[in-house]
Amino acid sequence: MELFECKFNEEQPKYITIYKNIKNLILKEKIEEGEKLPSIRNLSKLLKVNNVTVINAYKKLEEEGYAVQKIGSGTYAKRKESVRGFRKEYIKIFKNALNDGKEKYVDFTGEGTCVDYFSVEAFKNIINAVLDRDGAEALVYQETLGYLGLRKSINDFFWNNKLSDEDILVVSGAQQGIDIVCKSIINVNDNVIVEKPTYSGALSVFKWKKANILEVNILEDGADLEEFEKILKRYKIKCFYVMSYFQNPTGISYSLEKKKRILELAEIYDFYIVEDDYLSELIYNESLSYNSFKSLDKSDRVIYIKSFSKIFLPGIRLGYLISPVKFIDNMKNSKINTDISTSSLMQRTLDLYINKGYWKDYIKKLNTLYLDKYRFMKNSIENTLRDSVSFIDPKGGLSFYLKINPKINMDSLKLFYECKKENVLITPGVLFYKFPHEGKGHFKLSFSQLSKEEIQKGMEIIKNVLNS
């Protein structure tokens, strides 16, 4: 019974305090699934409150799905099994959907750009040109940092030669970049801050490293700085993982003012910023300008990660990492321990692709095509789902993060399962939170690989499900 003891204060009703305490015990598995909760009489006696207070607390637990009442028997804990272990179930469902034939579904889960927009013929010509130029040399392992030609091209094309080629490490996409950073600078029980919500892949890496994950809420222009500074004052922080443009999943981008302030705080409190530059090529609104944390960094506080896979071809696992001088040797060693070298042929091909001007033309084409689709998607949400959801306009990227109207009696997990029955796939918000249940009021829709007709068809189905 000691578990159920709690401290009351005047800031919230007693029944809410009891409800929150029991809810946390269930979520942390200190109360097991199906375990009987104390009787109303016993708990009210223990906490020195009246029976009605406990009744209201149990009633709220039932309403939120954390308890179930069995008439004549009592009230039992419920772990909201739809949340528990959902990530594995989601992956399994998605694989089965692919096996069924992806064309069967209206798939709002696609993360990368549509392959139909990519010129395979041009890419094939570039590969042949590389093989003609370099022969068998194009197929051998490269130095640990990556193919020097590609590193020079990255420095020249993306950074106007403001970097040293030695600071650039070629990696197999953003996920490997995060993994290398984690292995290089984070120890067990180090404190890291992540955005709330955030990219599930980053959460997995930090959890694997057994870091202490602290969360800061996201506002319309970036992290809540008041909350952020409170964390910095209370804990010694090793790093802050941040997605500066079109944050996954919320779609928000950081204001210039917040970037500058966070860089100042990094100096004051001695932590590093791990910047995952996600889809910043796809800016559709002139009110947004491109200034990465790294471009503003004067104190070598930013570890910059950039993937080409989302914007280029998902099957070509390429990206790069820019390390502060302090960590470059650690990063090299971590890369060696991970996979020794990233594909030599693909590195050389991307290098020539950039230098021949194909990259610039391709990004320009994507912006034109996706601007049109983004506008259609935004209008479709506003017109079809206007009474059911709300959202922050991302002004770029490839997806929208929607909040379900609290008046609607449905969460994103139930929405996922009901939409799946109608052959529509969405991404529930539970996948992006340290504590999954916190994301049940949101879901993400990506428009990257859908036609306008498919988008509208999917919207109508989602509308009908929500209204049901």
Secondary structure, DSSP 8 states (H G I E B T S, - for coil): -GGG-----TTS-HHHHHHHHHHHHHHTTSS-TT-B---HHHHHHHHT--HHHHHHHHHHHHHTTSEEEETTTEEEE---TTTTTHHHHHHHHHHHHHHH-GGGSEETT--S--GGGS-HHHHHHHHHHHHHHHGGGGGS---TT--HHHHHHHHHHHHTT-S-GGGEEEESSHHHHHHHHHHHH--TT-EEEEEES--HHHHHHHHHTT-EEEEEEEETTEE-HHHHHHHHHHS-EEEEEE--SS-TTT-----HHHHHHHHHHHHHHT-EEEEEE-STT-B--TT-----HHHH-SSS-EEEEEESTTTS-TTS--EEEE--GGGHHHHHHHHHHHHS---HHHHHHHHHHHHTTHHHHHHHHHHHHHHHHHHHHHHHHHHHSTTTEEE---SBSSEEEEEE-TTSS--HHHHHHHHHHTTEE-EEGGGGSSSGGGGTTEEEEE-TT--HHHHHHHHHHHHHHHH-
